[in-house]
């Protein structure tokens, strides 16, 4: 898509959540996009204060550069933060919306799915402990009140996290379903955000 990447510091900077780091790095390499990447901790979304602090600090350090932010509407003040930094973000409600495309995301959400991505699955206990505490019965009640199943999303870049996902399902007493996910919607959304190309909907 793009030829000479150019020297570091002159490339665009894609700054954002590390939840899809492997997938984004694969697409940057595949397309030879002239882009540097900087990924933040994917668990920041569980604390609005930590997320805003990390994002604003990273944006301040990147002042003067052409920065695109890979985040959904993960903070109630996301748009004002980005406007203050004179930057823009990827289109989408959250990372799963961006990965699946809005139509597939909305359909799965309406069916009662809670989405599992590899990075979260492998860090599940630490993220859940910070969010809901260590009482498994409380977690079960919370998840079962809002969801009918867990939908584990496997991309072409994913490792094998099936044992960990099934253990999470058992702990929440929810069935685990699996979905193979193309990177096409993610690729289109990134291309639109980075280079102004019109995204499609996977």
ZAMARGU-4260 file (C-alpha; in steps of 0.2 Angstrom, whole numbers, plus 5000, padded with zeros to 4 digits):
<rodrens>
0) 5000/5000/5000 | 5014/5012/5005 | 5032/5011/4999 | 5047/5019/5008 | 5043/5019/5027
5) 5054/5034/5030 | 5065/5037/5045 | 5058/5035/5063 | 5051/5052/5069 | 5044/5056/5052
10) 5032/5042/5051 | 5014/5042/5058 | 5013/5036/5076 | 4999/5023/5080 | 4996/5025/5098
15) 4984/5014/5108 | 4978/4999/5117 | 4989/4984/5116 | 4974/4972/5116 | 4977/4968/5097
20) 4995/4972/5097 | 5000/4956/5087 | 4986/4959/5074 | 4991/4977/5072 | 5009/4973/5070
25) 5006/4960/5058 | 4995/4972/5047 | 5008/4986/5048 | 5021/4974/5042 | 5010/4966/5029
30) 5006/4983/5021 | 5023/4991/5024 | 5013/5005/5032 | 5025/5020/5036 | 5019/5019/5054
35) 5027/5017/5071 | 5017/5009/5085 | 5016/5012/5103 | 5005/5001/5114 | 4998/5004/5131
40) 4992/4991/5144 | 4976/4983/5138 | 4969/4983/5156 | 4969/5002/5157 | 4951/5002/5152
45) 4946/4996/5169 | 4951/5012/5177 | 4946/5028/5169 | 4959/5038/5179 | 4973/5026/5174
50) 4968/5026/5156 | 4967/5045/5154 | 4983/5048/5163 | 4993/5035/5152 | 4985/5041/5136
55) 4987/5060/5140 | 5005/5057/5145 | 5009/5047/5129 | 5000/5060/5118 | 5010/5074/5127
60) 5026/5065/5123 | 5021/5063/5105 | 5017/5082/5103 | 5021/5088/5086 | 5020/5071/5077
65) 5006/5065/5066 | 4997/5053/5079 | 4982/5042/5076 | 4975/5034/5092 | 4969/5015/5092
70) 4955/5016/5104 | 4936/5015/5105 | 4925/5026/5116 | 4934/5018/5131 | 4933/5034/5141
75) 4919/5046/5144 | 4931/5060/5139 | 4940/5052/5125 | 4934/5064/5112 | 4939/5080/5122
80) 4956/5072/5126 | 4960/5068/5108 | 4953/5086/5102 | 4965/5094/5115 | 4979/5084/5107
85) 4974/5088/5090 | 4973/5070/5085 | 4960/5057/5080 | 4955/5039/5084 | 4949/5024/5075
90) 4931/5023/5071 | 4922/5010/5083 | 4914/5008/5100 | 4928/4997/5107 | 4941/4985/5101
95) 4929/4971/5098 | 4918/4982/5087 | 4934/4987/5077 | 4940/4969/5075 | 4923/4961/5070
100) 4915/4976/5061 | 4900/4984/5068 | 4887/4972/5060 | 4895/4956/5067 | 4899/4964/5084
105) 4881/4970/5086 | 4874/4954/5082 | 4885/4944/5094 | 4882/4957/5108 | 4863/4955/5105
110) 4864/4936/5107 | 4871/4939/5125 | 4890/4937/5121 | 4904/4942/5132 | 4919/4943/5121
115) 4936/4935/5126 | 4952/4941/5117 | 4968/4932/5120 | 4977/4946/5129 | 4963/4947/5142
120) 4961/4929/5144 | 4980/4926/5148 | 4978/4940/5161 | 4961/4937/5167 | 4963/4934/5185
125) 4973/4950/5188 | 4961/4961/5178 | 4946/4953/5186 | 4953/4955/5204 | 4956/4974/5200
130) 4938/4976/5193 | 4927/4965/5204 | 4938/4958/5218 | 4942/4940/5222 | 4924/4933/5226
135) 4920/4921/5212 | 4902/4921/5216 | 4900/4940/5214 | 4909/4938/5197 | 4897/4924/5192
140) 4882/4934/5197 | 4888/4949/5187 | 4892/4940/5171 | 4877/4929/5171 | 4865/4944/5174
145) 4871/4951/5158 | 4877/4937/5147 | 4872/4920/5141 | 4889/4914/5135 | 4907/4919/5132
150) 4913/4921/5114 | 4931/4918/5112 | 4938/4927/5096 | 4953/4918/5087 | 4962/4928/5074
155) 4976/4922/5062 | 4988/4929/5075 | 4981/4921/5090 | 4990/4907/5100 | 4981/4893/5108
160) 4972/4900/5123 | 4958/4887/5123 | 4962/4879/5140 | 4963/4896/5148 | 4946/4902/5140
165) 4937/4886/5145 | 4944/4888/5163 | 4936/4906/5163 | 4920/4898/5157 | 4919/4885/5171
170) 4923/4899/5184 | 4908/4909/5178 | 4897/4894/5174 | 4895/4901/5156 | 4897/4891/5140
175) 4912/4896/5129 | 4909/4897/5110 | 4923/4901/5098 | 4923/4912/5082 | 4937/4913/5069
180) 4940/4931/5065 | 4946/4939/5049 | 4958/4954/5050 | 4949/4962/5036 | 4938/4974/5046
185) 4953/4979/5057 | 4964/4982/5042 | 4950/4993/5034 | 4947/5003/5050 | 4966/5006/5052
190) 4969/5011/5034 | 4954/5024/5036 | 4961/5031/5052 | 4979/5032/5046 | 4977/5037/5028
195) 4959/5043/5025 | 4953/5028/5016 | 4935/5023/5017 | 4933/5008/5029 | 4921/4994/5025
200) 4911/4985/5037 | 4916/4967/5040
</rodrens>
